[in-house]
Amino acid sequence: VLRRRLRAEDVDAIEALVARTGFFTAEECAIARELAVERLARGPVSGYEFLLAQEEETVLGYACWGPAPQTVDSWDLYWIVVDPRLQRSGLGSRLLAEVERRVVEAGGGLLWIETAGREMYAPTHRFYERHGFEQGARLRDFYAPGDDKVVYVKRLRAEART
Ligand SMILES: CC(C)(COP(=O)(O)OP(=O)(O)OC[C@H]1O[C@@H](n2cnc3c(N)ncnc32)[C@H](O)[C@@H]1OP(=O)(O)O)[C@@H](O)C(=O)NCCC(=O)NCCS
């Protein structure tokens, strides 16, 4: 089941989900948690939208996105994560398609994703490229020496600026 409404218990569930992928540092897990806390506290003005994939009471995947401040129609996808046991079964694709649909519905034209360039993220890059994202930029040594930031972008509407 995909649901939009965030609940108090999702804060712990999101942090645990992000942690068990093994992809993120403790600091990054804390940021994922913080965005959920912000959304619960401030609602839509937080600028964070959520979509959760849930089976019974377990959160198996989620996405978090929002409008990029001070832009005409750029949006950021901050997080997209699928439980390691379920990866490569199509759930990430379902979440991403629904995020894109929501962004277009809200008037978004470009969807941006920041990710790391390290080898362990190669499957993640393939996932984005498979879904029509292009590498918009590569910022060398951004996170650490040898650890680049890779920025992906997808044009969601044909009439979006060129
Ligand atoms: C990236 C992620 C969200 C994708 O979700 P998913 O449910 O695994 O993706 P899907 O099953 O919809 O996969 C679709 C395509 O992505 C690519 N892909 C995903 N995982 C892959 C892997 N481990 N190896 C190679 N390709 C992979 C493939 O092209 C795949 O299509 P295919 O199986 O037909 O070849 C998920 O793998 C994940 O949570 N990864 C760890 C966290 C992360 O990197 N998040 C993004 C940064 S915020």
Ligand as a Chemical Component Dictionary entry (heavy atoms), coordinates in Angstrom:
data_LIG
# 
_chem_comp.id                   LIG 
_chem_comp.type                 NON-POLYMER 
_chem_comp.pdbx_formal_charge   0 
_chem_comp.three_letter_code    LIG 
# 
loop_
_chem_comp_atom.comp_id 
_chem_comp_atom.atom_id 
_chem_comp_atom.alt_atom_id 
_chem_comp_atom.type_symbol 
_chem_comp_atom.charge 
_chem_comp_atom.model_Cartn_x 
_chem_comp_atom.model_Cartn_y 
_chem_comp_atom.model_Cartn_z 
_chem_comp_atom.pdbx_ordinal 
LIG C1  C1  C 0 17.725 2.829  -5.562  1  
LIG C2  C2  C 0 16.485 2.103  -5.029  2  
LIG C3  C3  C 0 15.546 3.101  -4.360  3  
LIG C4  C4  C 0 15.763 1.442  -6.216  4  
LIG O1  O1  O 0 14.626 0.762  -5.756  5  
LIG P1  P1  P 0 14.330 -0.754 -6.203  6  
LIG O2  O2  O 0 12.986 -1.127 -5.674  7  
LIG O3  O3  O 0 15.487 -1.590 -5.842  8  
LIG O4  O4  O 0 14.287 -0.564 -7.787  9  
LIG P2  P2  P 0 13.454 -1.381 -8.874  10 
LIG O5  O5  O 0 13.220 -2.784 -8.448  11 
LIG O6  O6  O 0 12.261 -0.571 -9.215  12 
LIG O7  O7  O 0 14.578 -1.412 -10.008 13 
LIG C5  C5  C 0 14.475 -0.859 -11.248 14 
LIG C6  C6  C 0 15.858 -0.811 -11.929 15 
LIG O8  O8  O 0 16.861 -0.150 -11.161 16 
LIG C7  C7  C 0 18.143 -0.746 -11.409 17 
LIG N1  N1  N 0 18.657 -1.363 -10.163 18 
LIG C8  C8  C 0 18.116 -1.279 -8.933  19 
LIG N2  N2  N 0 18.865 -1.953 -8.030  20 
LIG C9  C9  C 0 19.899 -2.493 -8.718  21 
LIG C10 C10 C 0 21.004 -3.304 -8.346  22 
LIG N3  N3  N 0 21.209 -3.716 -7.069  23 
LIG N4  N4  N 0 21.878 -3.670 -9.297  24 
LIG C11 C11 C 0 21.703 -3.278 -10.573 25 
LIG N5  N5  N 0 20.660 -2.509 -10.995 26 
LIG C12 C12 C 0 19.765 -2.118 -10.076 27 
LIG C13 C13 C 0 17.905 -1.794 -12.451 28 
LIG O9  O9  O 0 18.043 -1.195 -13.710 29 
LIG C14 C14 C 0 16.452 -2.173 -12.189 30 
LIG O10 O10 O 0 15.806 -2.735 -13.259 31 
LIG P3  P3  P 0 15.973 -4.321 -13.599 32 
LIG O11 O11 O 0 15.849 -5.048 -12.306 33 
LIG O12 O12 O 0 14.850 -4.574 -14.557 34 
LIG O13 O13 O 0 17.323 -4.431 -14.227 35 
LIG C15 C15 C 0 16.845 0.991  -4.014  36 
LIG O14 O14 O 0 17.629 0.018  -4.660  37 
LIG C16 C16 C 0 17.551 1.477  -2.755  38 
LIG O15 O15 O 0 16.904 1.789  -1.765  39 
LIG N6  N6  N 0 18.907 1.531  -2.770  40 
LIG C17 C17 C 0 19.675 1.913  -1.628  41 
LIG C18 C18 C 0 19.444 3.323  -1.196  42 
LIG C19 C19 C 0 19.713 4.338  -2.285  43 
LIG O16 O16 O 0 20.714 4.299  -2.980  44 
LIG N7  N7  N 0 18.778 5.293  -2.409  45 
LIG C20 C20 C 0 18.918 6.397  -3.330  46 
LIG C21 C21 C 0 19.695 7.533  -2.749  47 
LIG S1  S1  S 0 18.663 8.563  -1.719  48 
# 
loop_
_chem_comp_bond.comp_id 
_chem_comp_bond.atom_id_1 
_chem_comp_bond.atom_id_2 
_chem_comp_bond.value_order 
_chem_comp_bond.pdbx_ordinal 
LIG C1  C2  SING 1  
LIG C2  C3  SING 2  
LIG C2  C4  SING 3  
LIG C2  C15 SING 4  
LIG C4  O1  SING 5  
LIG O1  P1  SING 6  
LIG P1  O2  DOUB 7  
LIG P1  O3  SING 8  
LIG P1  O4  SING 9  
LIG O4  P2  SING 10 
LIG P2  O5  DOUB 11 
LIG P2  O6  SING 12 
LIG P2  O7  SING 13 
LIG O7  C5  SING 14 
LIG C5  C6  SING 15 
LIG C6  O8  SING 16 
LIG C6  C14 SING 17 
LIG O8  C7  SING 18 
LIG C7  N1  SING 19 
LIG C7  C13 SING 20 
LIG N1  C8  SING 21 
LIG N1  C12 SING 22 
LIG C8  N2  DOUB 23 
LIG N2  C9  SING 24 
LIG C9  C10 SING 25 
LIG C9  C12 DOUB 26 
LIG C10 N3  SING 27 
LIG C10 N4  DOUB 28 
LIG N4  C11 SING 29 
LIG C11 N5  DOUB 30 
LIG N5  C12 SING 31 
LIG C13 O9  SING 32 
LIG C13 C14 SING 33 
LIG C14 O10 SING 34 
LIG O10 P3  SING 35 
LIG P3  O11 DOUB 36 
LIG P3  O12 SING 37 
LIG P3  O13 SING 38 
LIG C15 O14 SING 39 
LIG C15 C16 SING 40 
LIG C16 O15 DOUB 41 
LIG C16 N6  SING 42 
LIG N6  C17 SING 43 
LIG C17 C18 SING 44 
LIG C18 C19 SING 45 
LIG C19 O16 DOUB 46 
LIG C19 N7  SING 47 
LIG N7  C20 SING 48 
LIG C20 C21 SING 49 
LIG C21 S1  SING 50 
# 
